[in-house]
Amino acid sequence: MKHKWPSLMETGGKSVTLPAGNYEWPFELMMAGDTSESLEGIRDASITYGLRATICRGKLARHISCSKKLRIIRTFAPTALEFMHNMSVEQTWINKVDYSVSIPTKAAVFGGSIVLETRFTPLVKGLEIERIVATLVEFQEFSMHSRHYIYTREHKSKREISQWDFEMSREQYWQDTIEETGQEGWVMKKTLQLPKRLSECIQDIDAQGIRIYHKLKIHIPIRNQDGHVSHLDLGIPVNIFISPSITLDDQGNLIDQAPSTQGPPSELIGPPVYGEHILDQLYDSLEDWQIPGQGPHQGEGEGSGTSTPHHTDSNESQTYESSNTFEPSQSSQSHDQSRSSSETVSTDSEELAELSKVPTYRTALRTPLQPHNQQGGALPPDYRTAAGAVANDS
């Protein structure tokens, strides 16, 4: 990509002497929508952009020029599916363990964090999980075609970005009743902090023969009752992107390291997942409305989803790779809100039930108007009094 602006000063090919002062010449360029984003931080390839301005002087004088680095960022739309899909692996290792490993979203902002949630339920006695090792791996693939596409040269490599080692002690992570399954087992939730330098971790990209992607590798050694150790290996894809809300210096280091950059910024978070609210109880469907003091009317719904990972089994280990599937939607509850006022009136349940009744439109229309100057905090007439007044008038 290369673009050259015409002379910003219309001098007709003649030299112009400018008096001392500050001068500004605005310029602009409409960039194509498929422009590749900047890529920095690796030795094998890079995509960079820059601006260069030159002051052309006479034949016997040296030109004056300056340059400025330009970084182009391609980010996700607020409604991108990467923000809505839970990435998870849920499987049962027969006669060993039932487990679930997940992250809330596939997308992770550069310099932010990833929340890792794990659940393990032993299916046999004497099974122990002592530790969990999580590793963020970066895969790099490069391809270069000949001039007439006669042959293609390819190069692949990978590197470990970060590694986290957590001890899975029974005292800290064991639960007698897991909320999601009602069974016993280990439950752990950890936050994995991502690097803040492009030299240590770069964003996902697929452009100009360069493809870079990331996976979160999970390794769990499982100690059996007889003493031998089985190994469980999982892989969850992670899409790392650079948010326009963060600031990077010329060396690719994150400048703004405020807590607000530890996760996707609010303007990049998509709307709630439809599956999480499809079973919510609508207001119009509430048939038996409860009066205050008798408990709120609640509706619970719990959806389900499926995950179909690819797996290979062996006697001592299992390896799984997660796929882009929906995570089971969480149950939703609707709760009645209560209001409080500075002035309260003591009423019993019978009076409250009478006040909760609403007369028909015809009854309310025939009821004579009552003055609103109640003395001593007296309550307005109840339903029976109003209905009796209408009957006497008729």
Buried (B, 14 or more C-beta within 10 A) or exposed (E): EEEEEEEEEEEEEEEEEEEEEEEEEEEEEEEEEEEBBBBBBBEEBEBEBEEEEEEEEEEEEEEEEEEEEEBBBBBBEEEBEBBBBBBBBBBEBEEBBBBBBBBBBBBBBBBBBBBBBBBBBBBEEEBBBEEBBBBBBBBBBBEEEEEEEEEEEEEEEEEEBBEBEBEBEEEEBBEEEBEEEEBEBBBBEBEBEBBBBBEBBBBBBEBEBBBBBBBBBBBBBBBBEEEEEBEBBBBBBBBBBBBEBBEBEEEBBBEEEEEEBBBBBEEBBBEEBEBBBEBBBEEEEEEEEEEEEEEEBEBEBEBEEEBEBEEEEEEEBBBBBBBEBBBBBBBBEBEEEEEEEEEEEEEEEEEEBBBEEEBEEEBEEBBEEEEEEEEEEEEEBBBEEBBEBBEEEE
